[in-house]
């Protein structure tokens, strides 16, 4: 579980799937609303993103503060207009951590570089 929020404002804990194939972290519009963000008021252009099942979703990019393993990082996040899984992508995260997937133990270990 990681904490995502707007610096010095609203923050919430969300469960993320770690997606080493995803460039960006993604949260659905409904979760963004919990942070006080309105999709139509995000000041970026809408980006059409291809997802795993070859479908597309509409997103807008913004920067949010992520707290992970006690460390705060500002990361780029795509807000999905449609409902979507919360995905933890590579940008803004993978360069700060060595990440070990221990499938046998069903565990993911984040070690700060």
Secondary structure, 3 states (H helix, E strand, C coil): CEEEECCCCCEEEECCEECCCCCCEEEEHHHHHHCCCCHHHCCCCCEEEECCCCCEEEEEEEEEEEEECCEEEEEEEEEECCCCCCEECCCCCCCCEEEEEEHHHCEEEEEEC
